[in-house]
Amino acid sequence: MAYCSRSDGGFLESAGYEIIMEEGTQAMTRVQVNPDLIRWACDRAGAGVAALAERFPKLPEWLRKDTLPTFKQLEEFAKATHVPFGYFFLATPPEEPVPIPDLR
């Protein structure tokens, strides 16, 4: 697990990755992602987990931490949910302020 320093002297745990080598195949980079971020992305996109699971069959396994998404799968998931790719490397989902509508 990688760590990065904070301005107050503490440390934040950041998402890590591992390279999986299987005999006779190319290397796959698997990325550790907080399942809460994946659920947050589904909610933010307005799509349920079941709907996105049709496009990403391994999605339920990612949520249970049975398997990790590959770098490419996570990129595609970010595009499908309209979430910046870098958000998946945060420790917790970001809080997005809801703008107050200007009704003038």
Phi and psi in radians as a Rosetta constraint file:
Dihedral C 1 N 2 CA 2 C 2 CIRCULARHARMONIC -1.593 0.35
Dihedral N 2 CA 2 C 2 N 3 CIRCULARHARMONIC 2.668 0.35
Dihedral C 2 N 3 CA 3 C 3 CIRCULARHARMONIC -2.244 0.35
Dihedral N 3 CA 3 C 3 N 4 CIRCULARHARMONIC 2.585 0.35
Dihedral C 3 N 4 CA 4 C 4 CIRCULARHARMONIC -2.273 0.35
Dihedral N 4 CA 4 C 4 N 5 CIRCULARHARMONIC 2.569 0.35
Dihedral C 4 N 5 CA 5 C 5 CIRCULARHARMONIC -1.449 0.35
Dihedral N 5 CA 5 C 5 N 6 CIRCULARHARMONIC 2.660 0.35
Dihedral C 5 N 6 CA 6 C 6 CIRCULARHARMONIC -1.865 0.35
Dihedral N 6 CA 6 C 6 N 7 CIRCULARHARMONIC 2.877 0.35
Dihedral C 6 N 7 CA 7 C 7 CIRCULARHARMONIC -1.155 0.35
Dihedral N 7 CA 7 C 7 N 8 CIRCULARHARMONIC -0.422 0.35
Dihedral C 7 N 8 CA 8 C 8 CIRCULARHARMONIC -1.546 0.35
Dihedral N 8 CA 8 C 8 N 9 CIRCULARHARMONIC 0.187 0.35
Dihedral C 8 N 9 CA 9 C 9 CIRCULARHARMONIC 1.573 0.35
Dihedral N 9 CA 9 C 9 N 10 CIRCULARHARMONIC -0.149 0.35
Dihedral C 9 N 10 CA 10 C 10 CIRCULARHARMONIC -1.455 0.35
Dihedral N 10 CA 10 C 10 N 11 CIRCULARHARMONIC -3.048 0.35
Dihedral C 10 N 11 CA 11 C 11 CIRCULARHARMONIC -2.247 0.35
Dihedral N 11 CA 11 C 11 N 12 CIRCULARHARMONIC 2.502 0.35
Dihedral C 11 N 12 CA 12 C 12 CIRCULARHARMONIC -1.847 0.35
Dihedral N 12 CA 12 C 12 N 13 CIRCULARHARMONIC 2.380 0.35
Dihedral C 12 N 13 CA 13 C 13 CIRCULARHARMONIC -1.451 0.35
Dihedral N 13 CA 13 C 13 N 14 CIRCULARHARMONIC 2.213 0.35
Dihedral C 13 N 14 CA 14 C 14 CIRCULARHARMONIC -1.913 0.35
Dihedral N 14 CA 14 C 14 N 15 CIRCULARHARMONIC 2.844 0.35
Dihedral C 14 N 15 CA 15 C 15 CIRCULARHARMONIC -1.169 0.35
Dihedral N 15 CA 15 C 15 N 16 CIRCULARHARMONIC 2.549 0.35
Dihedral C 15 N 16 CA 16 C 16 CIRCULARHARMONIC -1.971 0.35
Dihedral N 16 CA 16 C 16 N 17 CIRCULARHARMONIC -3.067 0.35
Dihedral C 16 N 17 CA 17 C 17 CIRCULARHARMONIC -2.572 0.35
Dihedral N 17 CA 17 C 17 N 18 CIRCULARHARMONIC 2.831 0.35
Dihedral C 17 N 18 CA 18 C 18 CIRCULARHARMONIC -2.493 0.35
Dihedral N 18 CA 18 C 18 N 19 CIRCULARHARMONIC 2.618 0.35
Dihedral C 18 N 19 CA 19 C 19 CIRCULARHARMONIC -1.807 0.35
Dihedral N 19 CA 19 C 19 N 20 CIRCULARHARMONIC 2.139 0.35
Dihedral C 19 N 20 CA 20 C 20 CIRCULARHARMONIC -1.755 0.35
Dihedral N 20 CA 20 C 20 N 21 CIRCULARHARMONIC 2.184 0.35
Dihedral C 20 N 21 CA 21 C 21 CIRCULARHARMONIC -1.982 0.35
Dihedral N 21 CA 21 C 21 N 22 CIRCULARHARMONIC 2.101 0.35
Dihedral C 21 N 22 CA 22 C 22 CIRCULARHARMONIC -1.985 0.35
Dihedral N 22 CA 22 C 22 N 23 CIRCULARHARMONIC 2.505 0.35
Dihedral C 22 N 23 CA 23 C 23 CIRCULARHARMONIC -1.040 0.35
Dihedral N 23 CA 23 C 23 N 24 CIRCULARHARMONIC 2.252 0.35
Dihedral C 23 N 24 CA 24 C 24 CIRCULARHARMONIC 1.422 0.35
Dihedral N 24 CA 24 C 24 N 25 CIRCULARHARMONIC 0.124 0.35
Dihedral C 24 N 25 CA 25 C 25 CIRCULARHARMONIC -2.238 0.35
Dihedral N 25 CA 25 C 25 N 26 CIRCULARHARMONIC 2.954 0.35
Dihedral C 25 N 26 CA 26 C 26 CIRCULARHARMONIC -1.384 0.35
Dihedral N 26 CA 26 C 26 N 27 CIRCULARHARMONIC 2.808 0.35
Dihedral C 26 N 27 CA 27 C 27 CIRCULARHARMONIC -1.194 0.35
Dihedral N 27 CA 27 C 27 N 28 CIRCULARHARMONIC 2.446 0.35
Dihedral C 27 N 28 CA 28 C 28 CIRCULARHARMONIC -2.065 0.35
Dihedral N 28 CA 28 C 28 N 29 CIRCULARHARMONIC 2.284 0.35
Dihedral C 28 N 29 CA 29 C 29 CIRCULARHARMONIC -1.639 0.35
Dihedral N 29 CA 29 C 29 N 30 CIRCULARHARMONIC 2.011 0.35
Dihedral C 29 N 30 CA 30 C 30 CIRCULARHARMONIC -1.735 0.35
Dihedral N 30 CA 30 C 30 N 31 CIRCULARHARMONIC 2.437 0.35
Dihedral C 30 N 31 CA 31 C 31 CIRCULARHARMONIC -1.997 0.35
Dihedral N 31 CA 31 C 31 N 32 CIRCULARHARMONIC 2.300 0.35
Dihedral C 31 N 32 CA 32 C 32 CIRCULARHARMONIC -1.419 0.35
Dihedral N 32 CA 32 C 32 N 33 CIRCULARHARMONIC 2.127 0.35
Dihedral C 32 N 33 CA 33 C 33 CIRCULARHARMONIC -2.264 0.35
Dihedral N 33 CA 33 C 33 N 34 CIRCULARHARMONIC 2.404 0.35
Dihedral C 33 N 34 CA 34 C 34 CIRCULARHARMONIC -1.153 0.35
Dihedral N 34 CA 34 C 34 N 35 CIRCULARHARMONIC 2.157 0.35
Dihedral C 34 N 35 CA 35 C 35 CIRCULARHARMONIC -1.010 0.35
Dihedral N 35 CA 35 C 35 N 36 CIRCULARHARMONIC -0.487 0.35
Dihedral C 35 N 36 CA 36 C 36 CIRCULARHARMONIC -1.093 0.35
Dihedral N 36 CA 36 C 36 N 37 CIRCULARHARMONIC -0.588 0.35
Dihedral C 36 N 37 CA 37 C 37 CIRCULARHARMONIC -1.198 0.35
Dihedral N 37 CA 37 C 37 N 38 CIRCULARHARMONIC -0.640 0.35
Dihedral C 37 N 38 CA 38 C 38 CIRCULARHARMONIC -1.176 0.35
Dihedral N 38 CA 38 C 38 N 39 CIRCULARHARMONIC -0.773 0.35
Dihedral C 38 N 39 CA 39 C 39 CIRCULARHARMONIC -1.088 0.35
Dihedral N 39 CA 39 C 39 N 40 CIRCULARHARMONIC -0.751 0.35
Dihedral C 39 N 40 CA 40 C 40 CIRCULARHARMONIC -1.036 0.35
Dihedral N 40 CA 40 C 40 N 41 CIRCULARHARMONIC -0.737 0.35
Dihedral C 40 N 41 CA 41 C 41 CIRCULARHARMONIC -1.116 0.35
Dihedral N 41 CA 41 C 41 N 42 CIRCULARHARMONIC -0.703 0.35
Dihedral C 41 N 42 CA 42 C 42 CIRCULARHARMONIC -1.085 0.35
Dihedral N 42 CA 42 C 42 N 43 CIRCULARHARMONIC -0.806 0.35
Dihedral C 42 N 43 CA 43 C 43 CIRCULARHARMONIC -1.125 0.35
Dihedral N 43 CA 43 C 43 N 44 CIRCULARHARMONIC -0.754 0.35
Dihedral C 43 N 44 CA 44 C 44 CIRCULARHARMONIC -1.096 0.35
Dihedral N 44 CA 44 C 44 N 45 CIRCULARHARMONIC -0.612 0.35
Dihedral C 44 N 45 CA 45 C 45 CIRCULARHARMONIC -1.348 0.35
Dihedral N 45 CA 45 C 45 N 46 CIRCULARHARMONIC -0.201 0.35
Dihedral C 45 N 46 CA 46 C 46 CIRCULARHARMONIC 1.360 0.35
Dihedral N 46 CA 46 C 46 N 47 CIRCULARHARMONIC 0.269 0.35
Dihedral C 46 N 47 CA 47 C 47 CIRCULARHARMONIC -2.037 0.35
Dihedral N 47 CA 47 C 47 N 48 CIRCULARHARMONIC 2.512 0.35
Dihedral C 47 N 48 CA 48 C 48 CIRCULARHARMONIC -1.393 0.35
Dihedral N 48 CA 48 C 48 N 49 CIRCULARHARMONIC 2.886 0.35
Dihedral C 48 N 49 CA 49 C 49 CIRCULARHARMONIC -1.063 0.35
Dihedral N 49 CA 49 C 49 N 50 CIRCULARHARMONIC -0.691 0.35
Dihedral C 49 N 50 CA 50 C 50 CIRCULARHARMONIC -1.082 0.35
Dihedral N 50 CA 50 C 50 N 51 CIRCULARHARMONIC -0.714 0.35
Dihedral C 50 N 51 CA 51 C 51 CIRCULARHARMONIC -1.162 0.35
Dihedral N 51 CA 51 C 51 N 52 CIRCULARHARMONIC -0.733 0.35
Dihedral C 51 N 52 CA 52 C 52 CIRCULARHARMONIC -1.296 0.35
Dihedral N 52 CA 52 C 52 N 53 CIRCULARHARMONIC -0.424 0.35
Dihedral C 52 N 53 CA 53 C 53 CIRCULARHARMONIC -1.166 0.35
Dihedral N 53 CA 53 C 53 N 54 CIRCULARHARMONIC -0.385 0.35
Dihedral C 53 N 54 CA 54 C 54 CIRCULARHARMONIC -1.154 0.35
Dihedral N 54 CA 54 C 54 N 55 CIRCULARHARMONIC -0.671 0.35
Dihedral C 54 N 55 CA 55 C 55 CIRCULARHARMONIC -1.483 0.35
Dihedral N 55 CA 55 C 55 N 56 CIRCULARHARMONIC -0.539 0.35
Dihedral C 55 N 56 CA 56 C 56 CIRCULARHARMONIC -2.148 0.35
Dihedral N 56 CA 56 C 56 N 57 CIRCULARHARMONIC 1.507 0.35
Dihedral C 56 N 57 CA 57 C 57 CIRCULARHARMONIC -1.033 0.35
Dihedral N 57 CA 57 C 57 N 58 CIRCULARHARMONIC -0.443 0.35
Dihedral C 57 N 58 CA 58 C 58 CIRCULARHARMONIC -1.496 0.35
Dihedral N 58 CA 58 C 58 N 59 CIRCULARHARMONIC -0.016 0.35
Dihedral C 58 N 59 CA 59 C 59 CIRCULARHARMONIC -0.942 0.35
Dihedral N 59 CA 59 C 59 N 60 CIRCULARHARMONIC -0.827 0.35
Dihedral C 59 N 60 CA 60 C 60 CIRCULARHARMONIC -1.051 0.35
Dihedral N 60 CA 60 C 60 N 61 CIRCULARHARMONIC -0.598 0.35
Dihedral C 60 N 61 CA 61 C 61 CIRCULARHARMONIC -1.204 0.35
Dihedral N 61 CA 61 C 61 N 62 CIRCULARHARMONIC -0.636 0.35
Dihedral C 61 N 62 CA 62 C 62 CIRCULARHARMONIC -1.103 0.35
Dihedral N 62 CA 62 C 62 N 63 CIRCULARHARMONIC -0.716 0.35
Dihedral C 62 N 63 CA 63 C 63 CIRCULARHARMONIC -1.176 0.35
Dihedral N 63 CA 63 C 63 N 64 CIRCULARHARMONIC -0.576 0.35
Dihedral C 63 N 64 CA 64 C 64 CIRCULARHARMONIC -1.503 0.35
Dihedral N 64 CA 64 C 64 N 65 CIRCULARHARMONIC -0.093 0.35
Dihedral C 64 N 65 CA 65 C 65 CIRCULARHARMONIC 1.140 0.35
Dihedral N 65 CA 65 C 65 N 66 CIRCULARHARMONIC 0.446 0.35
Dihedral C 65 N 66 CA 66 C 66 CIRCULARHARMONIC -1.278 0.35
Dihedral N 66 CA 66 C 66 N 67 CIRCULARHARMONIC -0.581 0.35
Dihedral C 66 N 67 CA 67 C 67 CIRCULARHARMONIC -2.528 0.35
Dihedral N 67 CA 67 C 67 N 68 CIRCULARHARMONIC 2.798 0.35
Dihedral C 67 N 68 CA 68 C 68 CIRCULARHARMONIC -1.819 0.35
Dihedral N 68 CA 68 C 68 N 69 CIRCULARHARMONIC 2.542 0.35
Dihedral C 68 N 69 CA 69 C 69 CIRCULARHARMONIC -1.255 0.35
Dihedral N 69 CA 69 C 69 N 70 CIRCULARHARMONIC 2.628 0.35
Dihedral C 69 N 70 CA 70 C 70 CIRCULARHARMONIC -1.336 0.35
Dihedral N 70 CA 70 C 70 N 71 CIRCULARHARMONIC 2.878 0.35
Dihedral C 70 N 71 CA 71 C 71 CIRCULARHARMONIC -1.000 0.35
Dihedral N 71 CA 71 C 71 N 72 CIRCULARHARMONIC -0.773 0.35
Dihedral C 71 N 72 CA 72 C 72 CIRCULARHARMONIC -1.138 0.35
Dihedral N 72 CA 72 C 72 N 73 CIRCULARHARMONIC -0.755 0.35
Dihedral C 72 N 73 CA 73 C 73 CIRCULARHARMONIC -1.070 0.35
Dihedral N 73 CA 73 C 73 N 74 CIRCULARHARMONIC -0.706 0.35
Dihedral C 73 N 74 CA 74 C 74 CIRCULARHARMONIC -1.190 0.35
Dihedral N 74 CA 74 C 74 N 75 CIRCULARHARMONIC -0.639 0.35
Dihedral C 74 N 75 CA 75 C 75 CIRCULARHARMONIC -1.071 0.35
Dihedral N 75 CA 75 C 75 N 76 CIRCULARHARMONIC -0.801 0.35
Dihedral C 75 N 76 CA 76 C 76 CIRCULARHARMONIC -1.138 0.35
Dihedral N 76 CA 76 C 76 N 77 CIRCULARHARMONIC -0.682 0.35
Dihedral C 76 N 77 CA 77 C 77 CIRCULARHARMONIC -1.117 0.35
Dihedral N 77 CA 77 C 77 N 78 CIRCULARHARMONIC -0.717 0.35
Dihedral C 77 N 78 CA 78 C 78 CIRCULARHARMONIC -1.075 0.35
Dihedral N 78 CA 78 C 78 N 79 CIRCULARHARMONIC -0.737 0.35
Dihedral C 78 N 79 CA 79 C 79 CIRCULARHARMONIC -1.130 0.35
Dihedral N 79 CA 79 C 79 N 80 CIRCULARHARMONIC -0.747 0.35
Dihedral C 79 N 80 CA 80 C 80 CIRCULARHARMONIC -1.163 0.35
Dihedral N 80 CA 80 C 80 N 81 CIRCULARHARMONIC -0.568 0.35
Dihedral C 80 N 81 CA 81 C 81 CIRCULARHARMONIC -1.702 0.35
Dihedral N 81 CA 81 C 81 N 82 CIRCULARHARMONIC -0.018 0.35
Dihedral C 81 N 82 CA 82 C 82 CIRCULARHARMONIC 1.015 0.35
Dihedral N 82 CA 82 C 82 N 83 CIRCULARHARMONIC 0.730 0.35
Dihedral C 82 N 83 CA 83 C 83 CIRCULARHARMONIC -1.986 0.35
Dihedral N 83 CA 83 C 83 N 84 CIRCULARHARMONIC 2.324 0.35
Dihedral C 83 N 84 CA 84 C 84 CIRCULARHARMONIC -0.984 0.35
Dihedral N 84 CA 84 C 84 N 85 CIRCULARHARMONIC 2.347 0.35
Dihedral C 84 N 85 CA 85 C 85 CIRCULARHARMONIC -0.952 0.35
Dihedral N 85 CA 85 C 85 N 86 CIRCULARHARMONIC -0.689 0.35
Dihedral C 85 N 86 CA 86 C 86 CIRCULARHARMONIC -1.111 0.35
Dihedral N 86 CA 86 C 86 N 87 CIRCULARHARMONIC -0.409 0.35
Dihedral C 86 N 87 CA 87 C 87 CIRCULARHARMONIC -1.051 0.35
Dihedral N 87 CA 87 C 87 N 88 CIRCULARHARMONIC -0.498 0.35
Dihedral C 87 N 88 CA 88 C 88 CIRCULARHARMONIC -1.251 0.35
Dihedral N 88 CA 88 C 88 N 89 CIRCULARHARMONIC -0.147 0.35
Dihedral C 88 N 89 CA 89 C 89 CIRCULARHARMONIC -1.746 0.35
Dihedral N 89 CA 89 C 89 N 90 CIRCULARHARMONIC 0.074 0.35
Dihedral C 89 N 90 CA 90 C 90 CIRCULARHARMONIC -1.372 0.35
Dihedral N 90 CA 90 C 90 N 91 CIRCULARHARMONIC 2.728 0.35
Dihedral C 90 N 91 CA 91 C 91 CIRCULARHARMONIC -1.280 0.35
Dihedral N 91 CA 91 C 91 N 92 CIRCULARHARMONIC -0.615 0.35
Dihedral C 91 N 92 CA 92 C 92 CIRCULARHARMONIC -2.393 0.35
Dihedral N 92 CA 92 C 92 N 93 CIRCULARHARMONIC 2.761 0.35
Dihedral C 92 N 93 CA 93 C 93 CIRCULARHARMONIC -1.081 0.35
Dihedral N 93 CA 93 C 93 N 94 CIRCULARHARMONIC 2.446 0.35
Dihedral C 93 N 94 CA 94 C 94 CIRCULARHARMONIC -1.265 0.35
Dihedral N 94 CA 94 C 94 N 95 CIRCULARHARMONIC 2.645 0.35
Dihedral C 94 N 95 CA 95 C 95 CIRCULARHARMONIC -1.593 0.35
Dihedral N 95 CA 95 C 95 N 96 CIRCULARHARMONIC 2.145 0.35
Dihedral C 95 N 96 CA 96 C 96 CIRCULARHARMONIC -1.853 0.35
Dihedral N 96 CA 96 C 96 N 97 CIRCULARHARMONIC 2.071 0.35
Dihedral C 96 N 97 CA 97 C 97 CIRCULARHARMONIC -1.167 0.35
Dihedral N 97 CA 97 C 97 N 98 CIRCULARHARMONIC 2.437 0.35
Dihedral C 97 N 98 CA 98 C 98 CIRCULARHARMONIC -1.514 0.35
Dihedral N 98 CA 98 C 98 N 99 CIRCULARHARMONIC 2.108 0.35
Dihedral C 98 N 99 CA 99 C 99 CIRCULARHARMONIC -1.201 0.35
Dihedral N 99 CA 99 C 99 N 100 CIRCULARHARMONIC 2.519 0.35
Dihedral C 99 N 100 CA 100 C 100 CIRCULARHARMONIC -1.467 0.35
Dihedral N 100 CA 100 C 100 N 101 CIRCULARHARMONIC 2.186 0.35
Dihedral C 100 N 101 CA 101 C 101 CIRCULARHARMONIC -1.175 0.35
Dihedral N 101 CA 101 C 101 N 102 CIRCULARHARMONIC 2.462 0.35
Dihedral C 101 N 102 CA 102 C 102 CIRCULARHARMONIC -1.608 0.35
Dihedral N 102 CA 102 C 102 N 103 CIRCULARHARMONIC 1.846 0.35
Dihedral C 102 N 103 CA 103 C 103 CIRCULARHARMONIC -1.790 0.35
Dihedral N 103 CA 103 C 103 N 104 CIRCULARHARMONIC 0.676 0.35
